[in-house]
Amino acid sequence: MLAQLGGVADAQMWADLAVKIKSAAGPEALWALRSEWMQALAPTQGLLLARQRMSDVSFMFAGLLDREEHARTGLEVLRTDAPRGLVRSAAQMRADH
């Protein structure tokens, strides 16, 4: 997530988000930052590429999060046809993209 911030034009936004990412207590906290991270990338990289970056990062959370709590909030951002209550495995998410 930090490596992708290089393209963020707003220096204050970059700094604030970098601090949040570095100080995240674990996967749950990083998962919660994905939306803010994608919004920071979108103005310079475009929404399509920002969504691809989110997809690239999201598969890394497979098996690390509570399935029910995070399935809908994470996967519906990437795929509106994803069934609720299902966290896809890393292999499945890679195959989709």
Beta strands, then each sheet from edge to edge (+ up, - down):
end
